[in-house]
Amino acid sequence: MSHPIPTPDELPGDLPDEDEPGTASPLAADADAGAFPAGPPALEATGLGLRYRGGWALQGCDFRLPAGRICGLVGPNGAGKSTLMSLAAHLMTPDAGAVEVFGARPGAPESRRRIAFLGQDKPLFPRLTIAETLRAGYELNPGWDQQLAERIVAQGNLSMSARVGRLTGGQRTRVALALALGKRPDLLMLDEPMSDVDPVSRQELTGLLMAEAVEHGTTVLISSHVLAELDGVCDYVLVLASGRVRLAGEVDELLDSHRLVVGAHEGTGPVPSLAGHQVVELRRTGRQVTALIRPEGELGSGWDVLEPTLEDLLMAYLRSPEATALLTPSARPGADRRLPGVSA
């Protein structure tokens, strides 16, 4: 079906300049539909830092995200999640260190073609209809998938003639995701994408997003405060706190390297039987002690040993910023790209 698009004079504003950092928009860069990304990692940061007036939003940030992963980006408010994504999307310039997108600087034409970034504000032109918005995506992105974009819109029972400015927050999110996925990027960055979507639509859109990512080998970096949503969806995690990386790597390997132990202990001092292990977090309820540890050998008797869930793991590191950071080998900058990561 052919849909008209307004002339430049009819547009409600200028489109962002490709050569200048600016407002994040899923229309902002060309797409390059491609096969499973190979070679360099999707993202690699070394000593990355950005300073605001009040201090460092990111400082000494080092990590590597291999291509083809679905990575959950987790951290408290102010941890630097949005800043990290904005730096990778070339919407900001670092004050220290560097970040690369598939081995190239974020502002390079090849990087812009391969990424899509959907920020929290989900900027769209309010005076355009949905049809005109998708047509703009087609005009700006050579690898545009119109069929996919229209399918995402249709699943929300939205009229193509509806104006974006009259949509609800959840409906705007659906249109913005249609633009981001229709671009067929190699790296899709989503900053709290489902925050204004109802539970039913959230489940549907998350399932669609993951299915498309797996089918096309798309690397996904998705931030969320709802940790339960990441369990069973992400195979990689990146945890930020106070602008630094606290935890990064494959979910299965990180879970395998930790144990949740429950036992009894009198008093409030150190627990002698845990002294030989790396304690990430220790909590007390009366005489009961619950600890997330990185075991260093055998545990003594008297402990119930459980496998932690992803939420257990993430919450422990978020509540314990003083815990020693852990990056699996594949998450460390400069890691050998020929080998898969193994547990630390």
One Martini backbone bead per residue (centre of mass of N, CA, C, O) as a GRO file, in nm:
protein
  344
    1MET     BB    1   0.097   0.035   0.022
    2SER     BB    2   0.044   0.372  -0.039
    3HIS     BB    3   0.193   0.658   0.128
    4PRO     BB    4   0.191   0.967   0.205
    5ILE     BB    5   0.425   1.244   0.212
    6PRO     BB    6   0.540   1.516   0.317
    7THR     BB    7   0.679   1.786   0.263
    8PRO     BB    8   0.926   1.969   0.403
    9ASP     BB    9   0.726   2.215   0.460
   10GLU     BB   10   0.522   2.016   0.636
   11LEU     BB   11   0.704   1.972   0.846
   12PRO     BB   12   0.748   2.025   1.203
   13GLY     BB   13   1.060   1.982   1.129
   14ASP     BB   14   1.375   1.913   1.142
   15LEU     BB   15   1.584   1.686   1.080
   16PRO     BB   16   1.837   1.532   1.194
   17ASP     BB   17   2.168   1.562   1.179
   18GLU     BB   18   2.400   1.320   1.106
   19ASP     BB   19   2.668   1.503   1.202
   20GLU     BB   20   2.497   1.563   1.469
   21PRO     BB   21   2.436   1.579   1.774
   22GLY     BB   22   2.114   1.478   1.930
   23THR     BB   23   1.818   1.376   1.915
   24ALA     BB   24   1.673   1.094   1.986
   25SER     BB   25   1.608   0.868   1.704
   26PRO     BB   26   1.488   0.610   1.503
   27LEU     BB   27   1.557   0.806   1.236
   28ALA     BB   28   1.868   0.907   1.250
   29ALA     BB   29   1.965   0.641   1.096
   30ASP     BB   30   2.085   0.426   0.902
   31ALA     BB   31   2.036   0.117   0.757
   32ASP     BB   32   2.176  -0.237   0.775
   33ALA     BB   33   2.086  -0.503   0.658
   34GLY     BB   34   2.189  -0.816   0.813
   35ALA     BB   35   2.375  -1.036   0.928
   36PHE     BB   36   2.542  -1.181   1.150
   37PRO     BB   37   2.750  -1.045   1.348
   38ALA     BB   38   3.102  -0.997   1.296
   39GLY     BB   39   3.389  -0.976   1.489
   40PRO     BB   40   3.349  -0.725   1.641
   41PRO     BB   41   3.217  -0.583   1.889
   42ALA     BB   42   2.946  -0.401   1.953
   43LEU     BB   43   3.084  -0.317   2.234
   44GLU     BB   44   3.358  -0.088   2.352
   45ALA     BB   45   3.506   0.005   2.665
   46THR     BB   46   3.768   0.255   2.763
   47GLY     BB   47   3.775   0.468   3.013
   48LEU     BB   48   3.492   0.576   3.031
   49GLY     BB   49   3.385   0.932   3.031
   50LEU     BB   50   3.146   1.163   3.199
   51ARG     BB   51   3.098   1.509   3.270
   52TYR     BB   52   2.937   1.694   3.501
   53ARG     BB   53   2.886   1.939   3.719
   54GLY     BB   54   2.834   1.718   3.963
   55GLY     BB   55   3.007   1.505   3.792
   56TRP     BB   56   3.031   1.171   3.726
   57ALA     BB   57   2.849   0.958   3.521
   58LEU     BB   58   3.120   0.844   3.406
   59GLN     BB   59   3.396   0.615   3.523
   60GLY     BB   60   3.603   0.386   3.420
   61CYS     BB   61   3.463   0.238   3.174
   62ASP     BB   62   3.471  -0.127   3.137
   63PHE     BB   63   3.378  -0.309   2.835
   64ARG     BB   64   3.217  -0.598   2.664
   65LEU     BB   65   2.997  -0.660   2.375
   66PRO     BB   66   2.903  -0.907   2.211
   67ALA     BB   67   2.784  -1.020   1.940
   68GLY     BB   68   2.438  -1.137   1.963
   69ARG     BB   69   2.335  -1.017   2.221
   70ILE     BB   70   2.120  -1.007   2.517
   71CYS     BB   71   2.130  -0.710   2.711
   72GLY     BB   72   2.122  -0.614   3.041
   73LEU     BB   73   2.071  -0.289   3.180
   74VAL     BB   74   2.181  -0.211   3.513
   75GLY     BB   75   2.056   0.039   3.752
   76PRO     BB   76   2.036   0.303   3.916
   77ASN     BB   77   1.968   0.604   3.948
   78GLY     BB   78   2.251   0.760   3.804
   79ALA     BB   79   2.456   0.530   3.686
   80GLY     BB   80   2.470   0.567   3.336
   81LYS     BB   81   2.286   0.439   3.116
   82SER     BB   82   2.199   0.673   2.927
   83THR     BB   83   2.484   0.777   2.877
   84LEU     BB   84   2.598   0.529   2.739
   85MET     BB   85   2.399   0.525   2.500
   86SER     BB   86   2.459   0.815   2.399
   87LEU     BB   87   2.755   0.761   2.329
   88ALA     BB   88   2.702   0.525   2.125
   89ALA     BB   89   2.500   0.732   1.951
   90HIS     BB   90   2.634   1.025   1.932
   91LEU     BB   91   2.500   1.242   2.156
   92MET     BB   92   2.782   1.223   2.292
   93THR     BB   93   3.096   1.325   2.444
   94PRO     BB   94   3.370   1.225   2.580
   95ASP     BB   95   3.611   1.300   2.846
   96ALA     BB   96   3.691   0.988   2.849
   97GLY     BB   97   3.801   0.778   2.656
   98ALA     BB   98   3.622   0.498   2.488
   99VAL     BB   99   3.392   0.405   2.217
  100GLU     BB  100   3.279   0.116   2.032
  101VAL     BB  101   3.121   0.024   1.713
  102PHE     BB  102   3.222  -0.228   1.557
  103GLY     BB  103   3.523  -0.079   1.570
  104ALA     BB  104   3.391   0.210   1.573
  105ARG     BB  105   3.303   0.511   1.584
  106PRO     BB  106   2.997   0.644   1.647
  107GLY     BB  107   3.016   0.875   1.402
  108ALA     BB  108   3.041   0.679   1.194
  109PRO     BB  109   2.873   0.572   0.923
  110GLU     BB  110   2.880   0.263   0.991
  111SER     BB  111   2.757   0.297   1.274
  112ARG     BB  112   2.486   0.442   1.202
  113ARG     BB  113   2.378   0.207   1.024
  114ARG     BB  114   2.390  -0.025   1.276
  115ILE     BB  115   2.205   0.161   1.457
  116ALA     BB  116   1.958   0.179   1.730
  117PHE     BB  117   1.786   0.441   1.925
  118LEU     BB  118   1.572   0.431   2.221
  119GLY     BB  119   1.454   0.659   2.413
  120GLN     BB  120   1.255   0.763   2.669
  121ASP     BB  121   1.106   0.997   2.489
  122LYS     BB  122   1.031   0.911   2.205
  123PRO     BB  123   1.083   1.076   1.938
  124LEU     BB  124   0.822   1.241   1.757
  125PHE     BB  125   0.608   1.356   1.511
  126PRO     BB  126   0.297   1.477   1.594
  127ARG     BB  127   0.182   1.558   1.291
  128LEU     BB  128   0.214   1.282   1.211
  129THR     BB  129   0.141   1.000   1.086
  130ILE     BB  130   0.201   0.676   1.085
  131ALA     BB  131   0.248   0.649   0.782
  132GLU     BB  132   0.451   0.889   0.764
  133THR     BB  133   0.655   0.774   0.963
  134LEU     BB  134   0.722   0.514   0.803
  135ARG     BB  135   0.805   0.661   0.546
  136ALA     BB  136   1.050   0.797   0.673
  137GLY     BB  137   1.197   0.534   0.734
  138TYR     BB  138   1.222   0.450   0.438
  139GLU     BB  139   1.381   0.705   0.333
  140LEU     BB  140   1.632   0.676   0.558
  141ASN     BB  141   1.637   0.343   0.512
  142PRO     BB  142   1.761   0.100   0.308
  143GLY     BB  143   1.676  -0.159   0.515
  144TRP     BB  144   1.380  -0.139   0.518
  145ASP     BB  145   1.088  -0.290   0.700
  146GLN     BB  146   0.764  -0.252   0.633
  147GLN     BB  147   0.621  -0.510   0.722
  148LEU     BB  148   0.712  -0.507   1.016
  149ALA     BB  149   0.613  -0.225   1.099
  150GLU     BB  150   0.310  -0.278   1.030
  151ARG     BB  151   0.272  -0.519   1.221
  152ILE     BB  152   0.322  -0.375   1.488
  153VAL     BB  153   0.091  -0.174   1.456
  154ALA     BB  154  -0.147  -0.376   1.405
  155GLN     BB  155  -0.125  -0.526   1.690
  156GLY     BB  156  -0.244  -0.238   1.821
  157ASN     BB  157  -0.489  -0.122   1.661
  158LEU     BB  158  -0.379   0.093   1.454
  159SER     BB  159  -0.410   0.368   1.268
  160MET     BB  160  -0.243   0.502   0.997
  161SER     BB  161  -0.406   0.793   1.032
  162ALA     BB  162  -0.291   0.850   1.293
  163ARG     BB  163  -0.176   1.079   1.511
  164VAL     BB  164   0.086   1.094   1.719
  165GLY     BB  165  -0.020   1.326   1.919
  166ARG     BB  166  -0.290   1.122   1.991
  167LEU     BB  167  -0.132   0.926   2.145
  168THR     BB  168  -0.039   0.722   2.363
  169GLY     BB  169   0.231   0.617   2.522
  170GLY     BB  170   0.210   0.316   2.430
  171GLN     BB  171   0.162   0.381   2.127
  172ARG     BB  172   0.427   0.533   2.081
  173THR     BB  173   0.607   0.295   2.147
  174ARG     BB  174   0.518   0.117   1.913
  175VAL     BB  175   0.611   0.306   1.687
  176ALA     BB  176   0.907   0.329   1.775
  177LEU     BB  177   0.964   0.021   1.748
  178ALA     BB  178   0.898   0.004   1.449
  179LEU     BB  179   1.133   0.184   1.365
  180ALA     BB  180   1.370   0.031   1.497
  181LEU     BB  181   1.311  -0.250   1.359
  182GLY     BB  182   1.276  -0.155   1.057
  183LYS     BB  183   1.591  -0.083   1.031
  184ARG     BB  184   1.774  -0.326   1.085
  185PRO     BB  185   1.979  -0.358   1.312
  186ASP     BB  186   2.269  -0.470   1.484
  187LEU     BB  187   2.210  -0.241   1.706
  188LEU     BB  188   1.988  -0.232   1.990
  189MET     BB  189   1.882   0.051   2.184
  190LEU     BB  190   1.702   0.042   2.505
  191ASP     BB  191   1.538   0.291   2.713
  192GLU     BB  192   1.292   0.205   2.881
  193PRO     BB  193   1.056   0.096   2.668
  194MET     BB  194   0.807  -0.022   2.883
  195SER     BB  195   0.703   0.200   3.095
  196ASP     BB  196   0.411   0.273   2.914
  197VAL     BB  197   0.316  -0.030   2.910
  198ASP     BB  198   0.109  -0.268   2.914
  199PRO     BB  199   0.131  -0.593   3.009
  200VAL     BB  200   0.036  -0.724   2.744
  201SER     BB  201   0.208  -0.554   2.546
  202ARG     BB  202   0.478  -0.613   2.676
  203GLN     BB  203   0.485  -0.914   2.617
  204GLU     BB  204   0.452  -0.895   2.312
  205LEU     BB  205   0.694  -0.702   2.246
  206THR     BB  206   0.915  -0.873   2.375
  207GLY     BB  207   0.874  -1.124   2.200
  208LEU     BB  208   0.923  -0.983   1.930
  209LEU     BB  209   1.204  -0.872   1.986
  210MET     BB  210   1.345  -1.146   2.043
  211ALA     BB  211   1.275  -1.291   1.779
  212GLU     BB  212   1.417  -1.089   1.590
  213ALA     BB  213   1.699  -1.109   1.715
  214VAL     BB  214   1.746  -1.411   1.668
  215GLU     BB  215   1.692  -1.427   1.358
  216HIS     BB  216   1.914  -1.168   1.296
  217GLY     BB  217   2.147  -1.122   1.515
  218THR     BB  218   2.077  -0.908   1.720
  219THR     BB  219   2.190  -0.663   1.918
  220VAL     BB  220   2.088  -0.610   2.265
  221LEU     BB  221   2.027  -0.308   2.461
  222ILE     BB  222   1.853  -0.320   2.781
  223SER     BB  223   1.679  -0.118   2.995
  224SER     BB  224   1.579  -0.190   3.347
  225HIS     BB  225   1.386  -0.195   3.659
  226VAL     BB  226   1.261  -0.479   3.578
  227LEU     BB  227   1.410  -0.768   3.654
  228ALA     BB  228   1.203  -0.991   3.575
  229GLU     BB  229   1.210  -0.922   3.262
  230LEU     BB  230   1.511  -1.040   3.213
  231ASP     BB  231   1.432  -1.311   3.284
  232GLY     BB  232   1.469  -1.519   3.000
  233VAL     BB  233   1.591  -1.293   2.789
  234CYS     BB  234   1.879  -1.265   2.888
  235ASP     BB  235   2.243  -1.355   2.821
  236TYR     BB  236   2.326  -1.065   2.931
  237VAL     BB  237   2.514  -0.841   3.156
  238LEU     BB  238   2.500  -0.490   3.287
  239VAL     BB  239   2.637  -0.331   3.574
  240LEU     BB  240   2.564  -0.018   3.726
  241ALA     BB  241   2.758   0.203   3.956
  242SER     BB  242   2.863   0.510   3.984
  243GLY     BB  243   2.975   0.483   3.671
  244ARG     BB  244   3.035   0.170   3.705
  245VAL     BB  245   3.140  -0.151   3.667
  246ARG     BB  246   3.020  -0.449   3.846
  247LEU     BB  247   2.881  -0.631   3.610
  248ALA     BB  248   2.981  -0.884   3.354
  249GLY     BB  249   2.809  -1.114   3.134
  250GLU     BB  250   2.712  -1.422   3.138
  251VAL     BB  251   2.454  -1.547   3.298
  252ASP     BB  252   2.529  -1.847   3.348
  253GLU     BB  253   2.822  -1.789   3.455
  254LEU     BB  254   2.745  -1.606   3.689
  255LEU     BB  255   2.561  -1.806   3.836
  256ASP     BB  256   2.778  -2.038   3.864
  257SER     BB  257   2.976  -1.836   4.048
  258HIS     BB  258   2.729  -1.852   4.248
  259ARG     BB  259   2.591  -1.845   4.591
  260LEU     BB  260   2.321  -1.924   4.807
  261VAL     BB  261   2.331  -1.882   5.161
  262VAL     BB  262   2.195  -2.058   5.456
  263GLY     BB  263   2.212  -1.966   5.810
  264ALA     BB  264   2.353  -1.971   6.136
  265HIS     BB  265   2.419  -1.670   6.350
  266GLU     BB  266   2.578  -1.509   6.598
  267GLY     BB  267   2.556  -1.192   6.578
  268THR     BB  268   2.743  -0.911   6.389
  269GLY     BB  269   2.978  -1.038   6.283
  270PRO     BB  270   3.174  -1.226   6.135
  271VAL     BB  271   3.177  -1.523   5.931
  272PRO     BB  272   3.399  -1.768   5.951
  273SER     BB  273   3.290  -1.978   5.723
  274LEU     BB  274   3.324  -1.720   5.496
  275ALA     BB  275   3.627  -1.619   5.484
  276GLY     BB  276   3.716  -1.794   5.209
  277HIS     BB  277   3.506  -1.602   5.069
  278GLN     BB  278   3.323  -1.412   4.843
  279VAL     BB  279   3.132  -1.149   4.964
  280VAL     BB  280   2.870  -0.966   4.840
  281GLU     BB  281   2.626  -1.046   5.047
  282LEU     BB  282   2.489  -0.971   5.382
  283ARG     BB  283   2.210  -1.101   5.572
  284ARG     BB  284   1.995  -1.034   5.860
  285THR     BB  285   1.757  -1.252   6.058
  286GLY     BB  286   1.849  -1.263   6.333
  287ARG     BB  287   2.004  -1.580   6.313
  288GLN     BB  288   1.984  -1.538   6.014
  289VAL     BB  289   2.182  -1.607   5.718
  290THR     BB  290   2.224  -1.430   5.403
  291ALA     BB  291   2.433  -1.520   5.116
  292LEU     BB  292   2.633  -1.394   4.858
  293ILE     BB  293   2.870  -1.597   4.678
  294ARG     BB  294   3.215  -1.669   4.590
  295PRO     BB  295   3.346  -1.956   4.577
  296GLU     BB  296   3.650  -2.099   4.765
  297GLY     BB  297   3.545  -2.384   4.781
  298GLU     BB  298   3.444  -2.533   5.055
  299LEU     BB  299   3.182  -2.566   5.263
  300GLY     BB  300   3.060  -2.576   5.546
  301SER     BB  301   2.863  -2.674   5.771
  302GLY     BB  302   2.519  -2.547   5.797
  303TRP     BB  303   2.444  -2.505   5.489
  304ASP     BB  304   2.232  -2.372   5.255
  305VAL     BB  305   2.250  -2.440   4.903
  306LEU     BB  306   2.191  -2.212   4.636
  307GLU     BB  307   2.062  -2.107   4.339
  308PRO     BB  308   2.057  -1.823   4.188
  309THR     BB  309   1.897  -1.575   4.063
  310LEU     BB  310   1.906  -1.305   3.874
  311GLU     BB  311   1.779  -1.120   4.088
  312ASP     BB  312   1.967  -1.191   4.316
  313LEU     BB  313   2.227  -1.096   4.181
  314LEU     BB  314   2.154  -0.800   4.112
  315MET     BB  315   2.066  -0.704   4.396
  316ALA     BB  316   2.333  -0.755   4.542
  317TYR     BB  317   2.504  -0.553   4.370
  318LEU     BB  318   2.323  -0.303   4.420
  319ARG     BB  319   2.349  -0.321   4.748
  320SER     BB  320   2.687  -0.371   4.689
  321PRO     BB  321   2.917  -0.146   4.585
  322GLU     BB  322   3.178  -0.276   4.746
  323ALA     BB  323   3.198  -0.497   4.571
  324THR     BB  324   3.364  -0.688   4.370
  325ALA     BB  325   3.418  -0.683   4.059
  326LEU     BB  326   3.268  -0.864   3.765
  327LEU     BB  327   3.428  -1.010   3.473
  328THR     BB  328   3.414  -1.181   3.219
  329PRO     BB  329   3.623  -1.241   2.964
  330SER     BB  330   3.421  -1.135   2.735
  331ALA     BB  331   3.387  -0.839   2.901
  332ARG     BB  332   3.676  -0.768   2.833
  333PRO     BB  333   3.881  -0.566   2.713
  334GLY     BB  334   4.058  -0.738   2.460
  335ALA     BB  335   3.934  -0.988   2.405
  336ASP     BB  336   3.926  -1.285   2.262
  337ARG     BB  337   3.735  -1.325   1.963
  338ARG     BB  338   3.765  -1.652   1.927
  339LEU     BB  339   3.649  -1.678   2.221
  340PRO     BB  340   3.458  -1.774   2.453
  341GLY     BB  341   3.332  -1.720   2.743
  342VAL     BB  342   3.436  -1.770   3.079
  343SER     BB  343   3.450  -1.828   3.384
  344ALA     BB  344   3.600  -1.656   3.661
   0.00000   0.00000   0.00000
